[in-house]
């Protein structure tokens, strides 16, 4: 089942300081950008160990940050690469 975004996940985890939330969330977005580039490269070269490792990392952080739909996508990618 596809979910959406849980806006309360990050504030529940880190508190409600807007600057802290912004900083941490921007770090997550940067990790997603870098990770998806690595996933693309690893898919092209059929490096499924890297696909599995990066998808697992992005899955975990996506769920933690409340990006539930994205976490679901990375879960499927992780399973497919296993």
Buried (B, 14 or more C-beta within 10 A) or exposed (E): EEEEEBEEBBBEEBEEEEEEBEEBBEEBEEBBEEBBEBBEEBBEEEBBEBBBBBBBBBBBBBBEBBBBEBBBBBBEBBEEBE
